[in-house]
Amino acid sequence: MHRLFIISVFLLLGNISSAQVTSFTIDSSKLNKPLMAVLDTIFQSDQSVRIKYLQAKKDNAQINIVDSLQKVMRNTDSQNLIRVNTILTKYGWLGPQKVGIIGSQALFLVIQHADLQTQQNYLPMIRTAEKNGEILSSNMAILEDRINMRTGKKQVYGSQGFTDKQTGKTYIYPIVDVDHLDERRKAMGMPPMKDYAKNWDTEEYKRQLPEIEKLVREQANK
């Protein structure tokens, strides 16, 4: 007997005009198992090399080790993107209802780790998938923030940070309309900013914002 996972896909929030996607209804009998296996491999390769790379940086490993892992990571990303492009061209977006949570997340992660043009190309597809309940609203929000950051615009949901190349200090990339940030995050099924960013203080961030924006401009010009 197949297992049927029934979870409410849409959660309506107050006066928000659209529904947020926070969970899915998955019927295991309707899953594309062969495609799931392919996407699971892509997911594992995407994550395993990143975990090693980030751990090496955290441990202050020798620069040649970090550089080597970064090279492997970039090569893995390139190879995964080729496979994902082929899959999406053939099938269109594949939500958890078709390839499971990990399979669908693999598609998103490869796009999230791709070049800007690829991200922009797939954003309309992902927006449509979100409207159809085939991807988490929070994933779409993260991609939109990433694209805004890479195109020099302020982010909307506060998901992206950056590091000062000189001091190594990390900052939350400039956010538009900070006073209503948590409302926007809630609408996308994201936790409050204080639960997402360590020591988050809205008023302090607003005070620091001009300096953060200046730092972003300086690093962009280097």
ZIUR-V771446 format. One record per residue. RES is the residue in three letters. SS is DSSP state (alpha for helix, beta for strand, coil for the rest). PHI is phi in degrees with one decimal (999 if undefined). D_LAST is the distance of its C-alpha to the last C-alpha in Angstrom with 1 decimal. Layout:
RES_SS_PHI_D_LAST + RES_SS_PHI_D_LAST
//
This chain:
MET_coil_999_60.2 + HIS_coil_-75.7_56.6 + ARG_coil_-93.1_54.6 + LEU_beta_-115.9_53.5 + PHE_beta_-93.2_50.7 + ILE_coil_-110.9_51.1 + ILE_coil_-131.8_48.5 + SER_coil_-59.8_47.8 + VAL_coil_-81.1_44.8 + PHE_beta_-110.3_44.3 + LEU_beta_-121.8_44.2 + LEU_coil_-85.3_44.7 + LEU_coil_-115.8_43.2 + GLY_coil_44.9_44.9 + ASN_coil_-93.4_43.9 + ILE_coil_-67.7_41.0 + SER_coil_-75.7_41.9 + SER_coil_-113.7_40.7 + ALA_coil_-92.3_41.6 + GLN_beta_-94.8_39.2 + VAL_beta_-102.4_39.4 + THR_coil_-120.9_39.7 + SER_coil_-161.4_42.2 + PHE_coil_-138.7_44.2 + THR_coil_-102.6_47.7 + ILE_beta_-122.4_47.9 + ASP_beta_-101.0_51.1 + SER_alpha_-61.0_51.0 + SER_alpha_-73.4_53.5 + LYS_alpha_-103.0_51.1 + LEU_coil_-77.5_48.1 + ASN_coil_-86.7_47.1 + LYS_alpha_-62.1_47.5 + PRO_alpha_-60.4_46.5 + LEU_alpha_-69.5_43.2 + MET_alpha_-58.8_42.7 + ALA_alpha_-63.7_43.0 + VAL_alpha_-63.4_40.3 + LEU_alpha_-69.9_37.9 + ASP_alpha_-63.4_38.8 + THR_alpha_-63.1_37.7 + ILE_alpha_-63.6_34.4 + PHE_alpha_-59.9_33.9 + GLN_alpha_-63.2_34.8 + SER_alpha_-68.1_32.5 + ASP_alpha_-62.1_29.5 + GLN_alpha_-80.8_30.2 + SER_alpha_-62.4_31.5 + VAL_alpha_-69.9_28.5 + ARG_alpha_-68.7_26.2 + ILE_alpha_-61.4_28.6 + LYS_alpha_-64.9_28.6 + TYR_alpha_-64.3_24.8 + LEU_alpha_-66.6_24.3 + GLN_alpha_-66.7_27.3 + ALA_alpha_-62.9_26.0 + LYS_alpha_-66.1_22.7 + LYS_alpha_-63.8_25.0 + ASP_coil_-85.0_27.3 + ASN_coil_54.2_24.6 + ALA_coil_-64.1_25.9 + GLN_coil_-56.6_25.2 + ILE_alpha_-58.1_21.8 + ASN_alpha_-67.4_23.8 + ILE_alpha_-70.2_25.6 + VAL_alpha_-62.1_22.6 + ASP_alpha_-62.6_20.9 + SER_alpha_-64.5_24.3 + LEU_alpha_-66.2_24.8 + GLN_alpha_-64.5_21.4 + LYS_alpha_-64.0_22.5 + VAL_alpha_-62.8_25.9 + MET_alpha_-61.7_24.5 + ARG_alpha_-65.7_22.4 + ASN_alpha_-66.0_25.6 + THR_alpha_-61.7_27.7 + ASP_alpha_-60.1_25.7 + SER_alpha_-64.1_26.0 + GLN_alpha_-66.6_29.7 + ASN_alpha_-64.5_30.3 + LEU_alpha_-64.7_28.7 + ILE_alpha_-59.0_31.1 + ARG_alpha_-68.1_34.0 + VAL_alpha_-67.8_33.0 + ASN_alpha_-57.1_32.5 + THR_alpha_-63.2_36.0 + ILE_alpha_-64.3_37.5 + LEU_alpha_-69.2_36.2 + THR_alpha_-65.4_37.2 + LYS_alpha_-80.2_40.7 + TYR_alpha_-108.8_41.3 + GLY_coil_77.1_38.8 + TRP_coil_-66.3_37.5 + LEU_coil_-116.8_39.5 + GLY_coil_-81.9_40.0 + PRO_alpha_-57.7_41.6 + GLN_alpha_-65.8_45.0 + LYS_alpha_-108.0_44.7 + VAL_alpha_-131.3_42.7 + GLY_alpha_80.5_42.7 + ILE_alpha_-61.9_40.0 + ILE_alpha_-65.2_38.2 + GLY_alpha_-61.3_38.4 + SER_alpha_-67.8_37.0 + GLN_alpha_-66.0_34.2 + ALA_alpha_-60.5_33.3 + LEU_alpha_-59.1_32.7 + PHE_alpha_-63.1_30.4 + LEU_alpha_-63.2_28.4 + VAL_alpha_-63.7_27.8 + ILE_alpha_-67.5_26.5 + GLN_alpha_-61.5_24.4 + HIS_coil_-97.7_22.7 + ALA_coil_-89.3_22.4 + ASP_coil_-71.5_19.8 + LEU_alpha_-58.1_19.1 + GLN_alpha_-60.1_21.7 + THR_alpha_-63.0_24.3 + GLN_alpha_-60.8_23.9 + GLN_alpha_-65.4_24.3 + ASN_alpha_-63.9_27.3 + TYR_alpha_-90.9_29.1 + LEU_alpha_-57.7_28.5 + PRO_alpha_-59.1_31.7 + MET_alpha_-63.0_33.7 + ILE_alpha_-70.3_32.6 + ARG_alpha_-62.9_33.4 + THR_alpha_-65.4_36.8 + ALA_alpha_-61.7_37.3 + GLU_alpha_-65.2_36.7 + LYS_alpha_-63.1_39.2 + ASN_coil_-89.7_41.6 + GLY_coil_73.5_41.3 + GLU_coil_-110.8_39.8 + ILE_coil_-156.6_36.5 + LEU_coil_-61.8_35.7 + SER_alpha_-58.8_34.4 + SER_alpha_-63.8_31.9 + ASN_alpha_-64.9_30.4 + MET_alpha_-61.4_30.0 + ALA_alpha_-61.9_28.3 + ILE_alpha_-62.9_25.8 + LEU_alpha_-65.9_24.9 + GLU_alpha_-62.8_24.6 + ASP_alpha_-62.2_22.3 + ARG_alpha_-62.2_20.1 + ILE_alpha_-65.7_20.0 + ASN_alpha_-59.8_19.3 + MET_alpha_-62.1_16.3 + ARG_alpha_-74.7_14.9 + THR_coil_-106.9_15.7 + GLY_coil_80.4_14.3 + LYS_coil_-101.4_17.8 + LYS_coil_-71.2_19.4 + GLN_beta_-81.8_21.4 + VAL_coil_-101.3_25.2 + TYR_coil_-112.1_26.5 + GLY_coil_71.6_24.1 + SER_coil_-88.7_24.0 + GLN_coil_-110.2_20.2 + GLY_beta_-120.7_18.3 + PHE_beta_-149.7_14.9 + THR_beta_-115.8_14.1 + ASP_coil_-67.3_12.1 + LYS_coil_-64.1_10.4 + GLN_coil_-86.3_11.6 + THR_coil_-98.1_15.0 + GLY_coil_79.6_15.8 + LYS_coil_-76.8_17.4 + THR_beta_-99.1_17.8 + TYR_beta_-135.6_18.0 + ILE_beta_-82.5_19.6 + TYR_coil_-57.7_17.3 + PRO_coil_-47.5_18.5 + ILE_beta_-116.4_22.0 + VAL_coil_-80.6_24.1 + ASP_coil_46.3_27.5 + VAL_alpha_-60.0_27.4 + ASP_alpha_-60.0_31.1 + HIS_alpha_-109.8_32.2 + LEU_alpha_-59.0_29.9 + ASP_alpha_-65.1_32.8 + GLU_alpha_-64.8_35.0 + ARG_alpha_-67.0_32.6 + ARG_alpha_-63.4_32.1 + LYS_alpha_-60.8_35.9 + ALA_alpha_-64.1_36.4 + MET_coil_-105.6_34.4 + GLY_coil_74.5_36.2 + MET_coil_-101.9_33.4 + PRO_coil_-71.0_34.3 + PRO_coil_-56.9_33.6 + MET_alpha_-59.9_30.1 + LYS_alpha_-65.8_31.8 + ASP_alpha_-89.3_33.0 + TYR_alpha_-99.5_29.7 + ALA_coil_-114.3_27.2 + LYS_coil_-60.3_28.5 + ASN_coil_60.1_29.4 + TRP_coil_-65.1_28.4 + ASP_coil_-140.1_29.5 + THR_alpha_-57.8_29.1 + GLU_alpha_-66.2_29.6 + GLU_alpha_-66.1_27.2 + TYR_alpha_-62.8_24.5 + LYS_alpha_-62.8_25.2 + ARG_alpha_-68.0_25.0 + GLN_alpha_-82.4_21.6 + LEU_alpha_-54.2_20.2 + PRO_alpha_-57.8_18.9 + GLU_alpha_-70.2_16.8 + ILE_alpha_-64.6_15.7 + GLU_alpha_-63.4_14.7 + LYS_alpha_-63.4_12.8 + LEU_alpha_-63.0_10.9 + VAL_alpha_-61.0_10.2 + ARG_alpha_-64.1_8.9 + GLU_alpha_-62.9_6.6 + GLN_alpha_-70.4_5.3 + ALA_alpha_-70.1_5.6 + ASN_coil_-89.5_3.8 + LYS_coil_-88.6_0.0
//
